[in-house]
Amino acid sequence: MKLIHPTNLTNFSALQIGDVEVHFSYQTPIGLVTPFISYVAENIWGSTTGGHINFIKRSYPGTEEIEHSRLMNYIKEEMRNAYD
């Protein structure tokens, strides 16, 4: 497990667990990247978080934008799988 700051900004981070990354804007999960698919939450927060979401979308072409509640369900599922 490793915490990284993709843009060197302290308000944007990603937690790497194996080959899965959960991206955070401030303390809010906003993205999930796996070897097979990537998701970001629809921006309901503001311009800074919107910038973080756009960074993920640029970094991982084909990233799907979904409701935050769906994203949280996918993150929970991936975390369960990571520790099975």
PyMOL commands that set and color helices and strands:
alter all, ss='L'
color gray80, all
select helices_A, chain A and resi 47-59+68-82
alter helices_A, ss='H'
color red, helices_A
select strands_A, chain A and resi 2-4+12-17+20-25+28-33+38-41+64-66
alter strands_A, ss='S'
color yellow, strands_A
deselect
rebuild
show_as cartoon
